[in-house]
Amino acid sequence: MGDSNLRKQEQLTMQTERELQELAEREGHIRQLENDIMDVNQIFKELGTMIHDQGAVVDSIESSVECALDNVENGTQELRQAANYKNKIRKKKVYLAIILIIVISIILIVLFNH
């Protein structure tokens, strides 16, 4: 009976050691999981900071695009106005040339008739 009790005690000891080893492994896995969760949390914080920083850059780009659009619209308006002035000047030159031809013709007619 002494051997039987000793065997039972050895079996209990071995089972207890196995259970302790399993618990230690579980604890290690839980600690690793905790570290992984902390890493993911840090990544999300960094991602949030990057998104915030890039939001400012996007706002700056949007402002620059709006400014460029205003400049293009103003430039287009100025080009139309310049084309209008050019047409008016061309018409004035044509009228002036016609008047000049008429005046020269009158002078020539007067000179040759006398």
C-alpha positions in Angstrom: 0.0 0.0 0.0 2.9 2.3 0.6 4.0 1.9 -3.0 0.5 2.6 -4.2 0.3 5.8 -2.2 3.7 6.8 -3.5 2.7 6.2 -7.1 -0.5 8.2 -6.6 1.5 11.0 -5.1 4.0 10.9 -7.9 1.1 11.0 -10.4 -0.5 13.9 -8.6 2.9 15.7 -8.6 3.4 15.1 -12.3 -0.1 16.2 -13.1 0.4 19.3 -10.9 3.6 20.1 -12.7 1.9 19.7 -16.1 -0.9 22.0 -15.0 1.6 24.5 -13.8 3.5 24.3 -17.1 0.3 24.8 -19.0 -0.6 27.8 -16.8 2.8 29.3 -17.4 2.4 28.8 -21.1 -1.0 30.4 -21.0 0.4 33.3 -19.0 3.1 33.8 -21.6 0.5 33.8 -24.4 -1.6 36.3 -22.4 1.4 38.6 -21.9 2.3 38.3 -25.6 -1.3 39.2 -26.5 -1.2 42.2 -24.1 2.0 43.4 -25.7 0.5 43.0 -29.2 -2.6 44.9 -28.1 -0.4 47.7 -26.8 1.6 47.8 -30.1 -1.7 48.0 -32.0 -2.8 50.8 -29.7 0.4 52.7 -30.4 0.0 52.2 -34.2 -3.5 53.6 -34.0 -2.2 56.6 -32.1 0.5 57.2 -34.7 -2.0 56.8 -37.5 -4.3 59.3 -35.9 -1.5 61.8 -35.7 -0.5 61.2 -39.3 -4.1 61.7 -40.4 -4.4 64.9 -38.4 -1.1 66.2 -39.9 -2.1 65.2 -43.4 -5.5 66.9 -42.9 -3.6 70.2 -42.6 -1.7 69.4 -45.7 -4.9 68.6 -47.6 -6.4 71.8 -46.4 -3.4 73.7 -47.6 -3.6 72.0 -51.0 -7.3 72.8 -51.2 -6.6 76.4 -50.4 -3.9 76.5 -53.1 -6.2 75.0 -55.7 -8.9 77.5 -54.9 -6.4 80.3 -55.2 -5.2 78.9 -58.5 -8.8 78.7 -59.8 -9.4 82.3 -58.9 -6.2 83.3 -60.7 -7.1 81.4 -63.8 -10.6 83.0 -63.8 -9.1 86.4 -63.4 -6.5 85.7 -66.1 -9.2 84.5 -68.5 -11.2 87.7 -67.9 -8.1 89.8 -68.5 -7.4 88.0 -71.8 -11.0 88.5 -73.0 -10.7 92.2 -72.1 -7.3 92.4 -73.9 -8.8 90.8 -77.0 -11.7 93.3 -76.9 -9.2 96.2 -76.7 -7.3 94.7 -79.6 -10.4 94.5 -81.8 -11.3 98.1 -80.9 -7.8 99.4 -81.7 -7.9 97.5 -85.0 -11.2 99.1 -85.9 -9.9 102.5 -85.0 -6.8 101.9 -87.2 -9.0 100.9 -90.1 -11.2 104.0 -89.7 -8.1 106.2 -89.4 -6.7 104.6 -92.6 -9.9 105.2 -94.5 -10.1 108.9 -93.3 -6.4 109.3 -94.2 -7.0 107.9 -97.7 -10.0 110.2 -98.2 -8.0 113.3 -97.0 -5.0 112.4 -99.3 -7.4 111.8 -102.2 -9.0 115.2 -101.6 -5.6 116.9 -101.4 -4.5 115.2 -104.6 -7.7 116.1 -106.4 -7.4 119.8 -105.3 -3.7 119.9 -106.3 -4.2 118.3 -109.8 -7.3 120.4 -110.5 -5.4 123.7 -110.0 
